[in-house]
Amino acid sequence: MSVLSSLLNIFALIIQLPLLLFHKLGIEQYLSTFHPIFNKPDNISTSSSFSFYSNSNPSSTSVINDETDPLEKLQQKIITAIDIVDIVHAHGYKVHEHIVQTKDGYLLSIHRILPPSGDIPQSSKIVYMHHGLLTNSELFLLGENTNRCLPFLLVNLGYDVWLGNNRGNKYSRKHLILSSTDEKFWDYSLDEFAMFDIPNTIDYILQITKQQNLTYIGFSQGSAQCLAALSLNHDLNEKINLFIGLSPAMIPHGLNNPICSFLVSSAPALMYRIFGKRAILPSVVFWQKLMGPKFYQEVVDKSLVFLFNWKSGNIHPSQKKVGYPHMFSPSSVKSVVHWFQIIDSKRFQMFDEGGASGSKLVYLSGASTKTNRVASFPTQTITTPCYLIYGESDMLIDIEKTVQNLSCDVETLGLKGYEHMDTLWSTNVEEAVFNKIINKLKQIDTKTA
């Protein structure tokens, strides 16, 4: 056994030890079925009178009291929130949870944000928002105050707002047949998000609301998923009147350090050897608790610099304090491998299973590119108009290649000095991003009136 192989085995053991404990002790399966009685969505009845802040977290009474500043009180509630229900309620709004069954058997929880009255919107103006890689529907509700959460601004303007979730994340760990402890449950990539999660969710929302189309707002991978779905499903183009991409990932430039660059250019087998074939980041909450909020924030900041050279200079420390505890959610290792393949090939392509039936002789001969050429997502067939908002300092966004891969009507807005997360969390996000989106939505409303 070579020295490199030995080092990889040691590294893999360190990385996978918490994962092995989760799987072997059944902790993961337990957590996926545990639904506390104090955080039911507003469309789920309960006889309990439990209150999250007065019962589930007794220590919070020492932090949140009548003398606490209202903004600080709100932020503390968000930080200690268990899930999206607690976050939405902290802001004074209501939330309904719906379950979408995909055609391949996954059960996805999606969230409908309602006004404080709890009245179900009768509006024909539907906005569907989808998160990025390794996150979930909470992402759009993590502004440090209510005005810095786009869904609440849209609800106030009369829009019917829905937030989606990918298979495998915090809210979508169920399947009709498979258990989340099975490797097969995690055998998905961007392909499945595009073929099932996005179109099946949009069909469900349009069926419930009895509308013909909606506006789609995606962040990062949430943009890529929709573009991929639109390219594979021509009928979907008629169901989305406008696609808005925030930090729209399609063909990233690459990563910021040689270690990650090595992983990008390596065979998928190396990633699977290090991280396994199930979930990536399944134990993030464990590490959060172990590190404590201050050290955890420092680790996240340094990791973002290490991976992407994001300095986060446009994001206020109080925003990080609110957002970082809820920022990450599990996904499959395969979905990360898929992005590495896209970066390495410089093509927005479907997942490459290996080609030539995985023959090692093909790779040894150097003929792999001739025997296998995985198809790109046919984004030139998209007809839905696109509005792309991106940071000019975001190394994950290659806006020129993105626009070149689209033949539909495309409008772009580049924000000087902005990085990836800034389109959600920058100190001037309301003026620079949210107001632009609202104005664009009003244009759509005027055309359809």
DODRENKOL-692997 format. One record per residue (C-alpha): x, y, z; residue in one letter. Coordinates in pm, whole numbers, padded with zeros to 5 digits, always signed. Layout:
<recs>
XYZa ...
</recs>
This chain:
<recs>
+00000+00000+00000m +00145+00336-00103s +00198+00627+00135v -00066+00830-00055l -00316+00548-00027s -00248+00520+00348s -00298+00894+00396l -00622+00882+00201l -00748+00596+00417n -00669+00790+00736i -00838+01103+00600f -01139+00901+00490a -01168+00747+00838l -01163+01091+01006i -01425+01226+00766i -01651+00921+00777q -01638+00841+01150l -01938+01066+01237p -02119+00931+00929l -02057+00572+01035l -02192+00646+01383l -02502+00805+01231f -02565+00497+01014h -02465+00217+01252k -02645+00354+01558l -02957+00439+01360g -02935+00807+01463i -02997+00928+01107e -03310+00717+01070q -03439+00835+01406y -03385+01201+01323l -03557+01161+00987s -03877+01042+01159t -03872+01277+01458f -04125+01560+01440h -04143+01769+01760p -04496+01861+01867i -04405+02223+01924f -04325+02315+01563n -04618+02198+01353k -04688+02386+01028p -05006+02591+01037d -05197+02342+00823n -05124+02056+01064i -05362+02046+01357s -05236+01968+01707t -05390+01963+02052s -05063+02073+02204s -05023+02420+02346s -04645+02394+02349f -04453+02711+02269s -04108+02674+02119f -03949+02958+02311y -04106+02895+02649s -04082+02515+02657n -03834+02370+02412s -03547+02596+02503n -03562+02699+02868p -03224+02868+02853s -03363+03113+02596s -03557+03291+02870t -03229+03425+03002s -03153+03572+02659v -03497+03683+02540i -03689+03898+02785n -03907+04210+02786d -03605+04440+02797e -03436+04288+02493t -03428+04503+02179d -03701+04379+01936p -03452+04324+01653l -03213+04138+01882e -03506+03933+02010k -03605+03840+01654l -03250+03742+01566q -03216+03526+01876q -03539+03347+01791k -03413+03273+01441i -03075+03151+01566i -03236+02906+01812t -03516+02800+01576a -03545+02429+01508i -03700+02457+01164d -03874+02678+00910i -04194+02684+01113v -04019+02854+01404d -03841+03095+01169i -04161+03199+00991v -04351+03237+01319h -04070+03448+01465a -04130+03696+01181h -04504+03694+01250g -04613+03500+00940y -04773+03160+00882k -04655+02857+00687v -04826+02556+00533h -04635+02238+00456e -04721+02031+00148h -04580+01697+00032i -04487+01639-00331v -04445+01282-00449q -04192+01264-00731t -04238+01018-01014k -03945+00814-00882d -04086+00785-00531g -03927+01062-00321y -04145+01267-00086l -04050+01635-00088l -04172+01883+00172s -04242+02226+00025i -04352+02536+00216h -04617+02794+00136r -04562+03125+00313i -04881+03299+00426l -04954+03648+00563p -04993+03698+00940p -05370+03649+00903s -05309+03295+00778g -05545+03352+00485d -05468+03137+00182i -05382+03369-00109p -05629+03385-00395q -05372+03562-00611s -05281+03444-00959s -04928+03577-00897k -04734+03266-00795i -04364+03281-00703v -04170+02961-00647y -03825+02987-00487m -03563+02712-00479h -03245+02688-00269h -02890+02596-00368g -02657+02303-00308l -02633+02178+00052l -02911+02408+00176t -03290+02400+00211n -03601+02621+00204s -03492+02807+00520e -03221+02982+00315l -03455+03253+00184f -03583+03339+00533l -03253+03400+00711l -03228+03776+00673g -03135+03950+00997e -03469+04135+00987n -03802+04078+00814t -03738+04334+00538n -03429+04140+00437r -03628+03824+00358c -03758+03834+00001l -04047+03587+00058p -04204+03811+00324f -04170+04119+00101l -04347+03933-00180l -04623+03806+00050v -04684+04167+00161n -04723+04263-00206l -04991+04000-00261g -04784+03719-00414y -04848+03353-00338d -04501+03238-00232v -04378+02877-00224w -04037+02745-00116l -03909+02414-00247g -03674+02144-00118n -03449+01889-00286n -03462+01519-00211r -03233+01420+00074g -03217+01752+00257n -03351+01830+00603k -03716+01831+00489y -03716+01558+00225s -03573+01240+00376r -03858+01008+00279k -03913+00766-00009h -04201+00529-00084l -03969+00227-00069i -03615+00328+00025l -03481+00424+00368s -03246+00720+00403s -02995+00473+00546t -02979+00292+00211d -02706+00388-00035e -02960+00371-00316k -03160+00653-00154f -02860+00883-00210w -02797+00772-00568d -02897+01100-00731y -02739+01405-00887s -02841+01719-01072l -03006+01492-01331d -03275+01377-01088e -03331+01729-00953f -03398+01840-01311a -03601+01539-01425m -03819+01500-01116f -03787+01743-00822d -03835+02069-01012i -04104+01973-01268p -04300+01755-01023n -04302+02034-00762t -04411+02299-01014i -04690+02074-01143d -04809+02024-00784y -04815+02398-00709i -05001+02483-01029l -05253+02209-00958q -05315+02334-00603i -05340+02701-00706t -05530+02625-01030k -05296+02855-01225q -05132+02813-01564q -04784+02940-01479n -04558+03087-01213l -04236+03281-01166t -03930+03083-01061y -03655+03232-00843i -03353+03009-00791g -03037+03064-00591f -02708+02911-00712s -02775+02541-00784q -03145+02621-00760g -03091+02819-01082s -02899+02537-01248a -03169+02285-01158q -03437+02494-01324c -03232+02561-01637l -03158+02191-01665a -03527+02107-01611a -03637+02360-01873l -03390+02214-02120s -03517+01858-02070l -03889+01934-02045n -04019+02158-02321h -04370+02180-02168d -04218+02326-01850l -04126+02640-02046n -04497+02720-02074e -04540+02684-01698k -04268+02935-01599i -04339+03291-01716n -04004+03421-01592l -03688+03259-01456f -03488+03470-01210i -03143+03339-01122g -02962+03470-00813l -02590+03385-00837s -02692+03146-01117p -02444+02859-01123a -02413+02678-01454m -02047+02637-01551i -01834+02754-01255p -01482+02883-01314h -01339+02637-01061g -01230+02617-00699l -00974+02824-00516n -00715+02575-00391n -00504+02287-00526p -00658+02023-00297i -01010+02086-00427c -00878+02122-00780s -00725+01777-00739f -01061+01636-00625l -01232+01804-00921v -00997+01642-01171s -00992+01303-00997s -01221+01012-01068a -01548+00994-00869p -01406+00690-00692a -01177+00917-00488l -01469+01129-00362m -01667+00816-00277y -01363+00674-00098r -01332+00984+00120i -01699+01067+00182f -01881+00742+00108g -02183+00706-00119k -02455+00842+00104r -02501+01195+00239a -02247+01471+00250i -02264+01703+00556l -02507+01481+00752p -02343+01570+01084s -02317+01948+01041v -02547+02013+01339v -02326+01793+01557f -02018+02000+01465w -02210+02325+01519q -02292+02226+01876k -01942+02097+01940l -01767+02413+01815m -02003+02675+01956g -02140+02969+01754p -01830+03189+01748k -01581+02920+01648f -01829+02769+01401y -01868+03109+01230q -01490+03139+01202e -01468+02790+01052v -01738+02871+00794v -01571+03200+00702d -01230+03039+00660k -01380+02749+00463s -01548+02987+00218l -01217+03166+00165v -01032+02835+00127f -01281+02689-00123l -01405+02990-00319f -01201+03294-00210n -01519+03458-00078w -01417+03725+00173k -01779+03798+00278s -01694+04165+00319g -02043+04275+00212n -02214+04064+00478i -02256+04213+00826h -02142+03997+01122p -02497+04001+01263s -02621+03851+00935q -02366+03570+00961k -02472+03510+01320k -02832+03461+01205v -02766+03280+00878g -02480+03041+00942y -02659+02816+01197p -02921+02729+00932h -02706+02754+00621m -02620+02390+00551f -02832+02083+00488s -02736+01736+00359p -02729+01628-00003s -02580+01329-00182s -02208+01293-00237v -02301+01212-00598k -02451+01560-00646s -02119+01717-00544v -01931+01479-00774v -02161+01594-01055h -02054+01956-01003w -01688+01849-01006f -01750+01684-01342q -01911+02002-01478i -01619+02214-01357i -01362+01971-01497d -01530+01935-01837s -01628+02304-01859k -01964+02185-01990r -02310+02200-01829f -02349+01827-01873q -02549+01541-01732m -02387+01306-01482f -02109+01090-01627d -02146+00738-01490e -01801+00645-01621g -01850+00557-01983g -01747+00244-02173a -01907+00036-01896s -01637+00159-01661g -01363-00033-01839s -01024+00046-01687k -00857-00046-02015l -01033+00247-02183v -00893+00493-01929y -00545+00339-01940l -00540+00375-02316s -00633+00743-02295g -00934+00686-02519a -01207+00764-02266s -01311+01090-02432t -01363+00908-02761k -01563+00620-02617t -01785+00827-02392n -01921+01178-02435r -02199+01242-02186v -02473+01473-02315a -02491+01837-02213s -02819+01975-02087f -02972+02122-02408p -03015+02473-02266t -03032+02624-02617q -03388+02489-02636t -03510+02699-02340i -03774+02957-02434t -03857+03097-02089t -03720+03453-02047p -03435+03477-01796c -03321+03750-01557y -02980+03675-01405l -02840+03865-01105i -02482+03786-01012y -02179+03919-00830g -01890+04029-01047e -01648+03898-00781s -01811+03555-00765d -01566+03297-00897m -01842+03035-00928l -02024+03238-01193i -01905+03255-01553d -02176+03482-01688i -02036+03489-02041e -02052+03111-02076k -02394+03107-01913t -02540+03355-02160v -02369+03178-02452q -02550+02859-02352n -02891+03029-02365l -03077+03133-02680s -03385+03269-02501c -03441+03631-02397d -03176+03696-02129v -03123+04006-01916e -02827+04023-01677t -02744+04243-01379l -02383+04233-01259g -02318+04376-00914l -01970+04516-00860k -01785+04370-00561g -02060+04115-00495y -01978+03751-00414e -02200+03443-00416h -02402+03484-00094m -02432+03861-00136d -02738+03831-00360t -02921+03709-00049l -02736+03861+00247w -02539+04176+00153s -02588+04488+00363t -02764+04665+00070n -02946+04361-00068v -03288+04528-00051e -03193+04807-00287e -02943+04620-00505a -03134+04293-00550v -03481+04267-00397f -03617+04592-00542n -03489+04490-00886k -03671+04158-00858i -03993+04324-00744i -03980+04569-01035n -03928+04282-01277k -04223+04094-01129l -04441+04402-01168k -04348+04412-01536q -04469+04053-01572i -04792+04140-01389d -04853+04435-01624t -04806+04215-01932k -05046+03947-01806t -05310+04191-01672a 
</recs>
